[in-house]
Structures are given as C-alpha cells and as structure tokens.
Amino acid sequence: MTNNLYDKGNLKNLSRLKKLAPEQLQAFSEFNNAVMIEGALSKKEKEIIAVAIAHVTECPYCIDSHTRRAKAEGASLEELVEAVFVVAGVEAGGVVTHSTHIHNAMDPEADDSLYRRSNLKNLVKLNKFAPQGFRSYSAFSRTALKEGKLSGKFKEIIAVAVAHASQCPYCIDVHTKNAVKLGSTNEELGEAVMVTSALLAGGAYAHLANLIQSYGD
C-alpha cells in the first residue's frame, strides 16, 4: 500500500475498467473525445478550459494530463496561469455573490426565492460591513478577467465554464452577458460548457484509479 494517494502509478488501475465496466467506459471515452474535437473553439482553447476546470474540481490527474495536452496544442505557461487566475476570480465571486443570502436569511420579510437577481442589491451591505476585503476582492476580480496573454473575450468564456462547474447562477448570468458583449457566440459558449461537463465526469473517472487501489489494499 502506497502512502501517496496521488501516485501516477495508480492510473494503471484504469486499464481494469475494460473488464469492470466496459459499456460505461466506452460511452465515457466517446463523450470525452467528441467534446474535445476542434469546433467553434480550437483544441488549444478547449484544453486551456480543461486545465481551468481541472482546478475547480481539484483533480491532480486531470491537471497533469490536460496541462500536457494544452502545452502540446501550443498553450504557453503564461496563458495557463492566466486561465487559472480566472478560476480563482470566479470562485471568489461565487462566495461574494452568495453572501447576499446571509442578509436574506436575517430578514424575515425577504422573498423566499433563493436566486433572484434582485438579491444582488445586498452586495452593498457586504461592502459596508467588510469594505477593505470587498474592495480588494473587486480589484482582484477585475485584474483576473482583464486582457492579457488571453483575450478578454476568451477569459469570459472560461469564466462561464467555471461558473457552470461551481454552479453559481449569479456568475453564470454575469459572465454570459460579459462574454456575449465581447463577441462570444452561442456555439463557443456551448462548447465551453460541454468541456466543463466532460471534465467533471473525468474527475470521477480518474479517481476510479484510487477506488480500485484502495479496494485492493
């Protein structure tokens, strides 16, 4: 039994899936391959999104494999780092926007609907109660999303993908609007979401290597 839960050697266990769940393995492989082919987004762009989403799911196997694939498709280290900072910015934003529910919970007359755009008016309260932190968050979020090695448009596409992975409806709404404003198409956004879907499935798939290892230990 290894003390390292994330030993690359564990991945050899995935070869057993052909016997353990052949139909499911084939369907997953076909799904994953279909999502990652060139389309409205290039293979390079899809692999950059995959690296970003792998940081949302915190799957080291996925980070490793998609970083290598992104590099092979021509992605630079600077581009990948910028993409992951988009993840950090959007995930921070998910926490901040969901803080609006704290104020709703304290208000007995608040609307029972958990996800109304009007809830966002409560963000002014966070700015009031934690002004220094809120201002610093706002500056970080703007910096993470601004044009750099990656275009502002592509960063917003990544942000839409991340928002779906983190399941933040406020983030989905604002970043979809931003992406469209910068010229993103329905096809680009749809493909980005499908990469996200494949990566969330892929995180579970990759961790089967650990399940099989633990079962045998």
N, C-alpha and C positions, 0 to 999 in steps of 0.2 A: 504493500500500500504506500503510495507516494504522499508526502506531506504537502505537496504543491497541488492545490485544487485546479490550477490553470496550467498544467503541463501540456505542451503541444502534443506530446505523445498520446494524450488521452484521445486525440482525434482519430486515432486508428480504430477506435471503437465504433465509429460511424460506418465502417465497412460492414458491420454486423446487421445494419438496418435492412440490407438487401434480403436477409432471411427473416428478420424480426417483423418488418412492416413493409414489404415490397411495393404494394399498391400505393400506400401513402408516400413513400419515398419517391416513387416515380412522379406522382402528382405534384409534390413539392418542387422537385427538380424542374419540371416543365413550367410551373408557375414562375419560379425564380428566373429561369432562362428567358422566358417571354418578357418579363418586366424589365430586364437589363439590356435588351437589344436596343440598337440605335432607333430613335424616333424623333419626336419634336425636340427632345433633349438628346444630346450626344452621349455616347458611352462614358466619356470623361465626366460630363456633368452628372450623370446618374451615379457614377462611382463616388464622386465628391459628396453627393447627397447621402449615399450609403454610408460613407465614413461619418458624416454628421449624425445620422440616425443611430449608428452603432454606439455613439457616445451618449445618446439618450437612453438606449437600452442597456448600456454599460456592459456589453458583451465583448470581452477581450479577444475572443476568437474572430468575431466579426470585424473589430477594429483592425486586427492584424491582416486578415485576408483582403478586406476592401481597401486598406491603405496601400497594400502591394498592387492591387488591381488598378487603383486610381493612379499610382505612380507609373504603371505600365501604359496607361492611356494618356500620359503626358501631364498629369497634375503636378504642380510644384508643391514643395513643403509649405511655402507661404500661403498658397491657395487653401490647402487642407487646414492649416491652423486658423485662417480666417473663417472657414466654414464652421469649425468647432466653436469659435467665439460667437458665431450666430446662435449656435445651440445654447451656449451659456446665457446670452442675452434674452432669448425667447423663454428659456426655462425660468430665469429670474422674473421675467414679465408675467409668466403664468402665476407665480406666487403673489406678485404685487396685485394683479387684477383680481385674483380670488380673495384678496383681503377685504374686498367690498362686502363679502358675505358675513364678515365679523360684525360689521355695522348693521346689516340687515337682521342678524341674529339678536342684536341688542335692542332692536326697535320692534316692539310688539305690534305696531301698526304697519310694518313693512309688507310689501307684496310677497305672497308665498312662492312666486315663480323664482327659481334659483338662477336662471340665466336670462336676464333681461339686459339689453344694452344700457338701460337707464340705471342699472346698478353701478355703472362705472362713474357716476357722479360722486360716489362715495370715495373715490380716489383723492379728492381734495381733502378728505379727513385724514388720510394717511400722510399726505403732505403736511398737514397741520400737526399731527401727533408725532411724526418721525421725519422732520423736514430735512435734516442733513443726509440721512440714509436715502430718502426719496430722491433728493436732488442728485446724489451720487449714482443711484440706480439709473435715473433718467439719462445722465451723461454717458454711462456705460452702455446702455441700450442703443443710444444714437450712434456711438462710436462703433459698436459691434456690427451695425447694419449699414454703415456708410460705405461708399465706393472705395475699393482698394484694389488688390490683385484680382478680386472677384467683383463683378459689376454690382451696382445696387439692385438691379433687377434680379440677378441670379441669387443674391443674398435673400431677397424677399421670397423667392421660390423655395429656397432652403428653409426659410422661416415658416412658410406654410406647411412644408413637410414635417418640420419639428413640432409645430402646433398640433398636427394630427397625431403624432407619436405621443405627445404629452396630454392629448385630449383636452386642450384648453379652448373652449368655444370662443372666448373673447379674443384669444390670439389668432385663431383661425380667421375670424372676422376681420380684424385689423390688418393682418398681413396679406390676406387675399386681396383686400381693397388696395393696399400699397403695391402689391405685385401687378395687379391689373393696371393701376395708374402708371406704372413704369413700363407697360407694354407686354406683360406676360399673357400668353394665350391659354384658353381652356385646356388645350392639348398638353402644354408644358406643365400646367398645374396638376392635371390628371395623372400624367406620368410620374411626377414627383410624389404624389400620394401613393401610387402603386409601388414605387420603390420603398416607401415607408412601410407599406403593408408587408412586402417581401422581407424587409429587414426585421420587423417584429416577429414574423414567422421564423425567420432564420436564426434569431437569437434562441428561440425554443429548440429549434432543430440542432444547433451547435451544442447546446447544453445537454442534449441526449448523450453526448460523449461522456459527460460526468455521471449521468444517471447509470449508464452501463458500467462505468468504472466502479462506482460506489456499490452497485448491486453485486459485483464480482469480488469486492474486497472482503 
